[in-house]
Amino acid sequence: MFELQDVCYSADGNMILKHINLSIKKGELFVIMGLSGAGKSTILRLLNGLIKADSGKVLVDGVDIGKLSEKELIAVRRKVGMVFQSAALFDSLTVEENVAFAWRKEKLSKEERRRRVKDTLAMVGLSNVEEKMPAELSGGMKKRVGLARAIAMQPQAILYDEPTSGLDPMTSNTILELIKSLNQRLQVTSVVVTHDLAGAFAIADRVALLNHGEIVFVGTVEEMEQANIPLVKSFIAGGQIYAGQGGY
């Protein structure tokens, strides 16, 4: 579904990603981990074309998106849903209007729109919140609405940027279980950036570990636990690494 070939990216005079080579299979639940500033969120932005690599290729479903115009990228972004760290809901819109934003160009009756919204919210475990404003929701509920808005597009892949950031452990576990459930139910490719080591190990098909813009490990959870690599051992020993706000 995704492939990065010798990708480099810099920002503010700093080299954020250094010659990244990474393949993510269709239907896979792939987790990217690393310390704050390692380049995790930058990879997500590259995968949906929000930014372009300085060099190398970024392929989405076989298409080199670095060669596409902004207009051509629209079709690619329809394939790739994004769940932002802050949920990024439209504060002035109701929950129903936020979720229905994906269908804004379709001619739907009010009844059909409400039915679709209700069904989509049910998939993320929410009901009777359609008329609420984002300010009335808890952090966990906002994350779920953000996820509902992403899956409303019927994407082939969903990117998650720190989906459990700012949540208590119980709510974090619920969100991670939901990500795994939707990955299987919708048969989408899921790419999750998280600092939650235990949570990552519970849901991942494979894991990548970034360190200062370089990939130091890619493999299954079992392979990571057995890896004889000092940086990997140190990361696991840390238990849970907390990511900073607004990092790379």
C-alpha positions in Angstrom: 0.0 0.0 0.0 2.8 2.4 0.9 6.5 2.4 -0.1 9.2 4.9 0.7 12.3 4.5 -1.4 15.5 6.3 -0.2 13.5 9.2 1.1 15.1 12.2 2.7 13.3 15.2 4.2 14.5 18.4 5.9 12.8 21.2 7.7 14.0 24.4 9.4 17.5 23.5 8.3 17.4 20.1 10.0 17.5 16.7 8.4 14.4 15.0 9.7 14.5 11.8 7.6 17.6 10.2 6.3 17.4 7.7 3.4 14.3 6.0 4.6 13.3 2.7 2.9 10.0 1.2 4.1 7.3 -1.0 2.7 3.8 -1.3 4.3 1.6 -4.1 3.0 -2.1 -3.9 2.2 -4.2 -4.8 5.1 -1.4 -4.5 7.6 -1.5 -2.8 11.0 1.8 -1.1 11.0 3.1 0.9 14.0 5.9 3.5 13.9 7.7 4.3 17.2 10.5 6.5 18.3 11.5 9.3 20.6 10.0 12.8 20.0 11.5 14.4 17.0 12.6 11.1 15.4 10.5 11.7 12.3 7.4 9.6 12.9 4.7 12.2 12.1 6.8 13.4 9.1 6.4 9.9 7.6 2.6 10.2 8.0 2.5 13.6 6.3 4.6 12.2 3.4 2.2 9.2 3.0 -0.8 11.4 2.4 1.0 14.1 0.4 0.8 16.9 2.9 4.5 17.4 2.4 6.9 16.3 -0.3 10.2 14.5 0.1 13.4 16.4 -0.7 14.6 13.3 -2.6 13.6 9.6 -3.1 10.1 8.3 -3.9 6.9 8.0 -1.9 4.5 5.4 -3.5 0.9 5.1 -2.5 -0.9 2.1 -4.0 1.9 2.0 -6.6 1.6 5.7 -7.6 4.7 8.0 -7.1 2.9 10.9 -5.4 5.9 13.2 -5.5 5.2 13.7 -9.2 1.5 14.6 -8.7 0.0 18.1 -8.8 -2.1 19.3 -5.9 -5.2 18.6 -7.9 -4.0 15.0 -8.8 -3.2 14.4 -5.1 -6.9 14.8 -4.2 -7.7 11.3 -5.7 -4.8 9.8 -3.6 -6.0 11.4 -0.4 -9.5 9.9 -0.9 -7.7 6.6 -0.5 -6.0 7.6 2.7 -7.9 8.7 5.8 -6.1 10.7 8.5 -6.8 10.8 12.2 -4.9 13.7 13.7 -3.4 13.9 17.2 -5.8 16.6 18.3 -8.7 15.0 16.4 -8.8 18.3 14.3 -12.6 18.6 14.4 -14.3 21.6 13.0 -15.3 23.5 16.2 -18.2 25.3 14.6 -19.8 22.2 13.3 -21.8 19.6 15.1 -20.7 16.0 15.3 -23.1 15.1 12.5 -21.7 17.8 10.3 -18.1 16.8 11.0 -18.7 13.2 10.0 -20.8 14.1 7.0 -18.1 16.5 5.7 -16.8 13.6 3.6 -20.0 13.5 1.6 -20.4 17.3 1.2 -20.3 17.0 -2.6 -22.8 14.2 -2.8 -26.5 15.0 -3.2 -27.9 13.3 -0.1 -31.3 13.8 1.5 -31.3 14.8 5.2 -32.6 11.4 6.1 -29.9 9.6 4.1 -27.1 11.7 5.6 -28.4 11.1 9.1 -28.5 7.4 8.5 -25.0 7.3 7.2 -23.7 9.4 10.1 -25.5 7.2 12.7 -24.1 4.0 11.1 -20.6 5.4 11.0 -20.6 6.6 14.6 -21.9 3.2 15.6 -18.8 1.7 14.1 -16.6 3.7 16.5 -18.9 3.0 19.5 -20.8 6.3 19.7 -24.5 7.0 19.7 -26.8 10.0 20.3 -24.0 12.5 19.9 -24.9 13.8 16.5 -26.2 17.2 17.7 -23.3 17.8 20.1 -20.5 20.3 19.5 -16.9 19.3 19.8 -16.5 21.4 22.9 -19.1 19.2 24.6 -17.1 16.0 24.0 -14.5 14.3 26.1 -11.0 13.7 24.7 -11.8 10.0 23.9 -15.0 10.9 22.2 -13.3 13.5 20.1 -10.8 10.9 18.9 -13.7 8.6 18.0 -15.5 11.3 16.0 -12.2 12.1 14.2 -11.9 8.4 13.4 -15.6 8.3 12.2 -14.9 11.2 9.9 -11.9 9.4 8.4 -13.7 6.1 7.8 -16.7 8.0 6.3 -14.5 8.4 3.2 -14.3 4.6 2.9 -10.5 4.8 2.5 -8.1 2.0 1.7 -5.8 3.1 4.4 -6.0 5.1 7.7 -3.1 7.0 9.2 -3.2 7.7 13.0 -1.0 10.4 14.5 -0.6 9.7 18.3 -4.2 8.4 18.7 -3.9 7.9 22.4 -2.1 11.2 23.2 -3.7 13.0 26.2 -5.9 10.1 27.2 -6.1 8.0 30.4 -4.8 4.4 30.2 -8.3 2.9 30.1 -9.5 5.1 27.2 -6.2 4.6 25.4 -6.6 0.9 25.5 -10.2 1.3 24.2 -9.0 3.4 21.3 -6.2 1.0 20.4 -8.7 -1.9 20.5 -11.0 0.0 18.2 -8.1 0.7 15.7 -7.4 -3.0 15.6 -11.0 -4.0 15.2 -11.6 -1.5 12.4 -8.4 -2.6 10.6 -9.8 -6.1 10.5 -13.5 -5.2 9.9 -12.9 -2.7 7.1 -9.8 -4.5 5.7 -7.9 -1.3 5.5 -4.2 -0.7 5.9 -3.5 1.1 9.2 -0.4 3.1 10.0 -0.2 4.2 13.7 2.4 6.6 15.2 2.4 6.1 18.9 4.6 6.4 22.0 2.6 3.7 23.8 4.9 0.7 23.7 2.5 -1.7 25.4 -0.3 -0.6 23.2 1.7 -0.9 20.1 2.8 -4.4 21.0 -0.8 -5.4 21.6 -2.1 -4.4 18.1 0.8 -4.3 15.7 1.4 -6.8 12.8 4.8 -5.1 12.4 6.7 -2.3 14.1 9.3 0.2 12.9 11.6 2.0 15.3 13.0 5.4 14.2 16.0 7.1 15.8 17.1 10.6 14.7 15.5 10.2 11.3 16.8 6.7 10.6 15.1 3.3 10.8 16.9 1.1 13.2 14.4 -1.8 13.2 11.5 -3.2 11.2 9.8 -6.5 12.1 7.1 -8.2 14.1 6.7 -7.6 17.9 8.3 -11.0 18.6 11.3 -10.1 16.4 11.6 -6.7 18.1 11.6 -8.3 21.6 14.3 -10.7 20.5 16.4 -8.2 18.6 20.0 -8.0 19.7 20.3 -4.3 18.9 21.3 -1.9 21.7 18.9 0.9 20.6 16.0 -1.5 20.4 16.8 -3.0 23.8 17.1 0.5 25.3 13.8 1.6 23.8 11.9 -1.5 25.2 13.6 -1.1 28.6 12.2 2.4 28.7 8.7 1.0 28.7 6.8 4.0 27.5 8.4 7.0 25.8 6.3 10.2 25.9 6.3 12.2 22.7 6.4 16.0 22.8 3.7 18.2 21.3 4.1 19.3 17.7 7.2 17.1 17.0 8.4 15.7 13.7 
